[in-house]
């Protein structure tokens, strides 16, 4: 079953790229949102890691700015 959209964090991106299985993501999810902070974390040292080198070259990630709402006290 394909899920329409997902927001992904750094750990699964790094793990999937390192294991050569990043192509699973677009097969499982229609839209893969990578928040700006996650994108920066993954690609910060492009020579050191497959995810850092390969994420920017992929056609499927949707890089988006995410706003964090202030926490409301009860």
Biopython code that builds the backbone (N, CA, C, O; Angstrom):
import numpy as np
from Bio.PDB.StructureBuilder import StructureBuilder

atoms = [
    (1, "UNK", "N", (0.839, -1.184, 0.000)),
    (1, "UNK", "CA", (0.000, 0.000, 0.000)),
    (1, "UNK", "C", (0.884, 1.248, 0.000)),
    (1, "UNK", "O", (1.755, 1.398, 0.858)),
    (2, "UNK", "N", (0.665, 2.110, -0.932)),
    (2, "UNK", "CA", (1.445, 3.336, -1.041)),
    (2, "UNK", "C", (0.797, 4.442, -0.219)),
    (2, "UNK", "O", (-0.409, 4.670, -0.313)),
    (3, "UNK", "N", (1.597, 5.122, 0.580)),
    (3, "UNK", "CA", (1.134, 6.229, 1.412)),
    (3, "UNK", "C", (1.325, 7.521, 0.623)),
    (3, "UNK", "O", (2.357, 7.703, -0.023)),
    (4, "UNK", "N", (0.339, 8.423, 0.669)),
    (4, "UNK", "CA", (0.377, 9.645, -0.136)),
    (4, "UNK", "C", (1.551, 10.554, 0.196)),
    (4, "UNK", "O", (2.242, 11.021, -0.710)),
    (5, "UNK", "N", (1.791, 10.814, 1.485)),
    (5, "UNK", "CA", (2.843, 11.764, 1.852)),
    (5, "UNK", "C", (3.430, 11.399, 3.199)),
    (5, "UNK", "O", (2.760, 10.825, 4.058)),
    (6, "UNK", "N", (4.688, 11.742, 3.363)),
    (6, "UNK", "CA", (5.395, 11.477, 4.613)),
    (6, "UNK", "C", (6.424, 12.584, 4.836)),
    (6, "UNK", "O", (6.979, 13.137, 3.887)),
    (7, "UNK", "N", (6.667, 12.894, 6.114)),
    (7, "UNK", "CA", (7.758, 13.790, 6.495)),
    (7, "UNK", "C", (8.823, 12.889, 7.090)),
    (7, "UNK", "O", (8.540, 12.089, 7.981)),
    (8, "UNK", "N", (10.045, 13.016, 6.600)),
    (8, "UNK", "CA", (11.109, 12.102, 6.997)),
    (8, "UNK", "C", (12.205, 12.838, 7.766)),
    (8, "UNK", "O", (12.462, 14.017, 7.524)),
    (9, "UNK", "N", (12.843, 12.129, 8.691)),
    (9, "UNK", "CA", (13.954, 12.744, 9.414)),
    (9, "UNK", "C", (15.281, 12.165, 8.923)),
    (9, "UNK", "O", (15.307, 11.341, 8.008)),
    (10, "UNK", "N", (16.368, 12.597, 9.531)),
    (10, "UNK", "CA", (17.699, 12.271, 9.025)),
    (10, "UNK", "C", (18.066, 10.797, 9.137)),
    (10, "UNK", "O", (18.667, 10.245, 8.215)),
    (11, "UNK", "N", (17.724, 10.159, 10.227)),
    (11, "UNK", "CA", (18.166, 8.769, 10.444)),
    (11, "UNK", "C", (17.745, 7.805, 9.337)),
    (11, "UNK", "O", (18.593, 7.078, 8.820)),
    (12, "UNK", "N", (16.454, 7.772, 8.952)),
    (12, "UNK", "CA", (16.112, 6.845, 7.867)),
    (12, "UNK", "C", (16.748, 7.224, 6.536)),
    (12, "UNK", "O", (17.103, 6.346, 5.750)),
    (13, "UNK", "N", (16.895, 8.509, 6.274)),
    (13, "UNK", "CA", (17.551, 8.920, 5.024)),
    (13, "UNK", "C", (18.989, 8.413, 4.987)),
    (13, "UNK", "O", (19.412, 7.802, 4.006)),
    (14, "UNK", "N", (19.726, 8.665, 6.041)),
    (14, "UNK", "CA", (21.131, 8.248, 6.098)),
    (14, "UNK", "C", (21.249, 6.730, 5.998)),
    (14, "UNK", "O", (22.078, 6.213, 5.249)),
    (15, "UNK", "N", (20.421, 6.023, 6.752)),
    (15, "UNK", "CA", (20.470, 4.561, 6.752)),
    (15, "UNK", "C", (20.142, 3.985, 5.378)),
    (15, "UNK", "O", (20.835, 3.086, 4.901)),
    (16, "UNK", "N", (19.096, 4.494, 4.742)),
    (16, "UNK", "CA", (18.711, 3.979, 3.432)),
    (16, "UNK", "C", (19.744, 4.286, 2.358)),
    (16, "UNK", "O", (20.022, 3.434, 1.514)),
    (17, "UNK", "N", (20.316, 5.480, 2.371)),
    (17, "UNK", "CA", (21.361, 5.785, 1.391)),
    (17, "UNK", "C", (22.603, 4.937, 1.634)),
    (17, "UNK", "O", (23.200, 4.443, 0.677)),
    (18, "UNK", "N", (23.005, 4.757, 2.881)),
    (18, "UNK", "CA", (24.194, 3.943, 3.189)),
    (18, "UNK", "C", (24.000, 2.488, 2.777)),
    (18, "UNK", "O", (24.954, 1.826, 2.367)),
    (19, "UNK", "N", (22.781, 1.991, 2.884)),
    (19, "UNK", "CA", (22.520, 0.589, 2.545)),
    (19, "UNK", "C", (22.151, 0.399, 1.068)),
    (19, "UNK", "O", (21.896, -0.721, 0.625)),
    (20, "UNK", "N", (22.125, 1.491, 0.320)),
    (20, "UNK", "CA", (21.799, 1.405, -1.099)),
    (20, "UNK", "C", (20.320, 1.151, -1.363)),
    (20, "UNK", "O", (19.962, 0.636, -2.422)),
    (21, "UNK", "N", (19.451, 1.507, -0.406)),
    (21, "UNK", "CA", (18.039, 1.231, -0.558)),
    (21, "UNK", "C", (17.163, 2.484, -0.556)),
    (21, "UNK", "O", (15.964, 2.392, -0.290)),
    (22, "UNK", "N", (17.726, 3.623, -0.842)),
    (22, "UNK", "CA", (16.954, 4.870, -0.859)),
    (22, "UNK", "C", (15.870, 4.864, -1.917)),
    (22, "UNK", "O", (14.907, 5.624, -1.823)),
    (23, "UNK", "N", (16.015, 4.014, -2.922)),
    (23, "UNK", "CA", (14.988, 3.928, -3.961)),
    (23, "UNK", "C", (13.670, 3.361, -3.434)),
    (23, "UNK", "O", (12.651, 3.436, -4.121)),
    (24, "UNK", "N", (13.675, 2.801, -2.234)),
    (24, "UNK", "CA", (12.428, 2.323, -1.622)),
    (24, "UNK", "C", (11.489, 3.477, -1.292)),
    (24, "UNK", "O", (10.270, 3.328, -1.370)),
    (25, "UNK", "N", (12.046, 4.612, -0.928)),
    (25, "UNK", "CA", (11.210, 5.739, -0.491)),
    (25, "UNK", "C", (10.183, 6.175, -1.528)),
    (25, "UNK", "O", (8.999, 6.239, -1.198)),
    (26, "UNK", "N", (10.572, 6.477, -2.760)),
    (26, "UNK", "CA", (9.557, 6.901, -3.729)),
    (26, "UNK", "C", (8.617, 5.767, -4.160)),
    (26, "UNK", "O", (7.556, 6.027, -4.727)),
    (27, "UNK", "N", (8.996, 4.529, -3.899)),
    (27, "UNK", "CA", (8.090, 3.414, -4.201)),
    (27, "UNK", "C", (7.020, 3.260, -3.120)),
    (27, "UNK", "O", (5.926, 2.762, -3.384)),
    (28, "UNK", "N", (7.346, 3.689, -1.909)),
    (28, "UNK", "CA", (6.410, 3.560, -0.795)),
    (28, "UNK", "C", (5.558, 4.803, -0.565)),
    (28, "UNK", "O", (4.420, 4.711, -0.105)),
    (29, "UNK", "N", (6.125, 5.978, -0.893)),
    (29, "UNK", "CA", (5.465, 7.237, -0.574)),
    (29, "UNK", "C", (5.343, 8.112, -1.808)),
    (29, "UNK", "O", (6.287, 8.232, -2.590)),
    (30, "UNK", "N", (4.173, 8.724, -1.980)),
    (30, "UNK", "CA", (3.947, 9.597, -3.127)),
    (30, "UNK", "C", (4.702, 10.913, -3.025)),
    (30, "UNK", "O", (5.197, 11.433, -4.025)),
    (31, "UNK", "N", (4.788, 11.445, -1.821)),
    (31, "UNK", "CA", (5.448, 12.745, -1.596)),
    (31, "UNK", "C", (6.312, 12.595, -0.347)),
    (31, "UNK", "O", (5.819, 12.210, 0.713)),
    (32, "UNK", "N", (7.594, 12.899, -0.475)),
    (32, "UNK", "CA", (8.539, 12.745, 0.630)),
    (32, "UNK", "C", (9.068, 14.118, 1.000)),
    (32, "UNK", "O", (9.890, 14.696, 0.289)),
    (33, "UNK", "N", (8.589, 14.630, 2.119)),
    (33, "UNK", "CA", (8.970, 15.971, 2.574)),
    (33, "UNK", "C", (10.187, 15.852, 3.482)),
    (33, "UNK", "O", (10.193, 15.087, 4.447)),
    (34, "UNK", "N", (11.218, 16.628, 3.151)),
    (34, "UNK", "CA", (12.426, 16.693, 3.961)),
    (34, "UNK", "C", (12.512, 18.118, 4.515)),
    (34, "UNK", "O", (12.796, 19.054, 3.768)),
    (35, "UNK", "N", (12.268, 18.288, 5.822)),
    (35, "UNK", "CA", (12.371, 19.634, 6.398)),
    (35, "UNK", "C", (13.766, 20.216, 6.199)),
    (35, "UNK", "O", (14.751, 19.479, 6.160)),
    (36, "UNK", "N", (13.848, 21.542, 6.074)),
    (36, "UNK", "CA", (15.138, 22.208, 5.856)),
    (36, "UNK", "C", (16.200, 21.790, 6.867)),
    (36, "UNK", "O", (17.345, 21.537, 6.493)),
    (37, "UNK", "N", (15.828, 21.714, 8.147)),
    (37, "UNK", "CA", (16.804, 21.348, 9.181)),
    (37, "UNK", "C", (17.339, 19.936, 8.961)),
    (37, "UNK", "O", (18.523, 19.679, 9.180)),
    (38, "UNK", "N", (16.477, 19.026, 8.532)),
    (38, "UNK", "CA", (16.901, 17.656, 8.243)),
    (38, "UNK", "C", (17.811, 17.647, 7.021)),
    (38, "UNK", "O", (18.847, 16.983, 7.020)),
    (39, "UNK", "N", (17.429, 18.375, 5.992)),
    (39, "UNK", "CA", (18.246, 18.461, 4.768)),
    (39, "UNK", "C", (19.664, 18.923, 5.115)),
    (39, "UNK", "O", (20.649, 18.325, 4.682)),
    (40, "UNK", "N", (19.747, 19.994, 5.899)),
    (40, "UNK", "CA", (21.057, 20.530, 6.275)),
    (40, "UNK", "C", (21.864, 19.520, 7.084)),
    (40, "UNK", "O", (23.073, 19.391, 6.892)),
    (41, "UNK", "N", (21.201, 18.807, 7.983)),
    (41, "UNK", "CA", (21.890, 17.794, 8.790)),
    (41, "UNK", "C", (22.463, 16.687, 7.916)),
    (41, "UNK", "O", (23.585, 16.233, 8.138)),
    (42, "UNK", "N", (21.702, 16.258, 6.935)),
    (42, "UNK", "CA", (22.129, 15.146, 6.079)),
    (42, "UNK", "C", (23.246, 15.561, 5.129)),
    (42, "UNK", "O", (24.198, 14.804, 4.944)),
    (43, "UNK", "N", (23.156, 16.732, 4.529)),
    (43, "UNK", "CA", (24.128, 17.117, 3.487)),
    (43, "UNK", "C", (25.276, 17.980, 3.988)),
    (43, "UNK", "O", (26.042, 18.499, 3.176)),
    (44, "UNK", "N", (25.421, 18.152, 5.296)),
    (44, "UNK", "CA", (26.424, 19.070, 5.821)),
    (44, "UNK", "C", (27.859, 18.737, 5.408)),
    (44, "UNK", "O", (28.669, 19.648, 5.240)),
    (45, "UNK", "N", (28.187, 17.471, 5.242)),
    (45, "UNK", "CA", (29.548, 17.101, 4.834)),
    (45, "UNK", "C", (29.451, 16.175, 3.633)),
    (45, "UNK", "O", (29.517, 14.953, 3.771)),
    (46, "UNK", "N", (29.293, 16.764, 2.455)),
    (46, "UNK", "CA", (28.974, 15.993, 1.260)),
    (46, "UNK", "C", (30.017, 14.962, 0.848)),
    (46, "UNK", "O", (29.691, 14.052, 0.086)),
    (47, "UNK", "N", (31.252, 15.067, 1.318)),
    (47, "UNK", "CA", (32.270, 14.091, 0.951)),
    (47, "UNK", "C", (32.262, 12.863, 1.861)),
    (47, "UNK", "O", (32.796, 11.819, 1.486)),
    (48, "UNK", "N", (31.668, 12.972, 3.044)),
    (48, "UNK", "CA", (31.805, 11.926, 4.049)),
    (48, "UNK", "C", (30.742, 10.831, 3.983)),
    (48, "UNK", "O", (30.948, 9.757, 4.548)),
    (49, "UNK", "N", (29.641, 11.059, 3.330)),
    (49, "UNK", "CA", (28.530, 10.114, 3.446)),
    (49, "UNK", "C", (27.742, 9.988, 2.146)),
    (49, "UNK", "O", (27.545, 10.984, 1.451)),
    (50, "UNK", "N", (27.287, 8.777, 1.803)),
    (50, "UNK", "CA", (26.483, 8.605, 0.589)),
    (50, "UNK", "C", (25.204, 9.449, 0.599)),
    (50, "UNK", "O", (24.806, 9.978, -0.439)),
    (51, "UNK", "N", (24.565, 9.579, 1.751)),
    (51, "UNK", "CA", (23.338, 10.386, 1.816)),
    (51, "UNK", "C", (23.641, 11.844, 1.514)),
    (51, "UNK", "O", (22.878, 12.508, 0.812)),
    (52, "UNK", "N", (24.744, 12.340, 2.036)),
    (52, "UNK", "CA", (25.125, 13.734, 1.807)),
    (52, "UNK", "C", (25.398, 13.992, 0.330)),
    (52, "UNK", "O", (25.057, 15.054, -0.190)),
    (53, "UNK", "N", (26.003, 13.039, -0.335)),
    (53, "UNK", "CA", (26.312, 13.198, -1.758)),
    (53, "UNK", "C", (25.085, 13.003, -2.641)),
    (53, "UNK", "O", (24.903, 13.722, -3.624)),
    (54, "UNK", "N", (24.240, 12.029, -2.291)),
    (54, "UNK", "CA", (23.191, 11.601, -3.218)),
    (54, "UNK", "C", (21.819, 12.237, -3.007)),
    (54, "UNK", "O", (21.042, 12.333, -3.957)),
    (55, "UNK", "N", (21.502, 12.672, -1.791)),
    (55, "UNK", "CA", (20.181, 13.263, -1.550)),
    (55, "UNK", "C", (19.891, 14.441, -2.486)),
    (55, "UNK", "O", (18.816, 14.484, -3.084)),
    (56, "UNK", "N", (20.818, 15.397, -2.632)),
    (56, "UNK", "CA", (20.501, 16.547, -3.505)),
    (56, "UNK", "C", (20.277, 16.181, -4.977)),
    (56, "UNK", "O", (19.650, 16.943, -5.712)),
    (57, "UNK", "N", (20.774, 15.040, -5.403)),
    (57, "UNK", "CA", (20.643, 14.637, -6.804)),
    (57, "UNK", "C", (19.333, 13.893, -7.092)),
    (57, "UNK", "O", (19.013, 13.644, -8.254)),
    (58, "UNK", "N", (18.584, 13.542, -6.064)),
    (58, "UNK", "CA", (17.354, 12.772, -6.250)),
    (58, "UNK", "C", (16.199, 13.668, -6.695)),
    (58, "UNK", "O", (16.118, 14.823, -6.275)),
    (59, "UNK", "N", (15.310, 13.151, -7.536)),
    (59, "UNK", "CA", (14.162, 13.955, -7.985)),
    (59, "UNK", "C", (12.987, 13.941, -7.006)),
    (59, "UNK", "O", (12.084, 14.770, -7.124)),
    (60, "UNK", "N", (12.980, 13.029, -6.056)),
    (60, "UNK", "CA", (11.796, 12.834, -5.214)),
    (60, "UNK", "C", (11.712, 13.645, -3.930)),
    (60, "UNK", "O", (10.593, 13.881, -3.476)),
    (61, "UNK", "N", (12.814, 14.099, -3.295)),
    (61, "UNK", "CA", (12.615, 14.829, -2.034)),
    (61, "UNK", "C", (12.009, 16.209, -2.254)),
    (61, "UNK", "O", (12.384, 16.931, -3.178)),
    (62, "UNK", "N", (11.066, 16.558, -1.389)),
    (62, "UNK", "CA", (10.458, 17.881, -1.404)),
    (62, "UNK", "C", (10.998, 18.603, -0.180)),
    (62, "UNK", "O", (10.593, 18.318, 0.947)),
    (63, "UNK", "N", (11.904, 19.527, -0.404)),
    (63, "UNK", "CA", (12.517, 20.271, 0.694)),
    (63, "UNK", "C", (11.590, 21.407, 1.093)),
    (63, "UNK", "O", (11.200, 22.228, 0.263)),
    (64, "UNK", "N", (11.237, 21.446, 2.394)),
    (64, "UNK", "CA", (10.295, 22.461, 2.864)),
    (64, "UNK", "C", (10.747, 23.056, 4.180)),
    (64, "UNK", "O", (11.388, 22.400, 5.001)),
    (65, "UNK", "N", (10.396, 24.312, 4.354)),
    (65, "UNK", "CA", (10.598, 24.979, 5.626)),
    (65, "UNK", "C", (9.456, 24.564, 6.547)),
    (65, "UNK", "O", (8.293, 24.570, 6.145)),
    (66, "UNK", "N", (9.790, 24.210, 7.765)),
    (66, "UNK", "CA", (8.780, 23.786, 8.732)),
    (66, "UNK", "C", (8.802, 24.761, 9.898)),
    (66, "UNK", "O", (9.851, 25.034, 10.482)),
    (67, "UNK", "N", (7.641, 25.273, 10.219)),
    (67, "UNK", "CA", (7.529, 26.195, 11.360)),
    (67, "UNK", "C", (7.141, 25.415, 12.601)),
    (67, "UNK", "O", (6.247, 24.569, 12.560)),
    (68, "UNK", "N", (7.807, 25.697, 13.687)),
    (68, "UNK", "CA", (7.488, 25.053, 14.951)),
    (68, "UNK", "C", (6.619, 26.007, 15.755)),
    (68, "UNK", "O", (6.987, 27.154, 16.005)),
    (69, "UNK", "N", (5.473, 25.510, 16.145)),
    (69, "UNK", "CA", (4.561, 26.322, 16.946)),
    (69, "UNK", "C", (5.061, 26.371, 18.387)),
    (69, "UNK", "O", (5.589, 25.386, 18.903)),
    (70, "UNK", "N", (4.893, 27.513, 19.026)),
    (70, "UNK", "CA", (5.293, 27.589, 20.427)),
    (70, "UNK", "C", (4.435, 26.644, 21.265)),
    (70, "UNK", "O", (3.252, 26.440, 20.993)),
    (71, "UNK", "N", (5.048, 26.091, 22.261)),
    (71, "UNK", "CA", (4.326, 25.175, 23.135)),
    (71, "UNK", "C", (3.352, 25.948, 24.021)),
    (71, "UNK", "O", (3.698, 26.974, 24.607)),
    (72, "UNK", "N", (2.163, 25.446, 24.101)),
    (72, "UNK", "CA", (1.127, 26.104, 24.888)),
    (72, "UNK", "C", (1.036, 25.392, 26.241)),
    (72, "UNK", "O", (0.888, 24.172, 26.301)),
    (73, "UNK", "N", (1.124, 26.156, 27.305)),
    (73, "UNK", "CA", (1.006, 25.579, 28.656)),
    (73, "UNK", "C", (-0.455, 25.338, 28.988)),
    (73, "UNK", "O", (-1.314, 26.145, 28.633)),
    (74, "UNK", "N", (-0.744, 24.231, 29.668)),
    (74, "UNK", "CA", (-2.145, 23.956, 30.032)),
    (74, "UNK", "C", (-2.647, 24.868, 31.133)),
    (74, "UNK", "O", (-3.802, 24.759, 31.547)),
]
sb = StructureBuilder()
sb.init_structure("model")
sb.init_model(0)
sb.init_chain("A")
sb.init_seg("    ")
for serial, (resi, resn, name, xyz) in enumerate(atoms, 1):
    if name == "N":
        sb.init_residue(resn, " ", resi, " ")
    sb.init_atom(name, np.array(xyz, "f"), 0.0, 1.0, " ", f" {name:<3s}", serial, name[0])
structure = sb.get_structure()
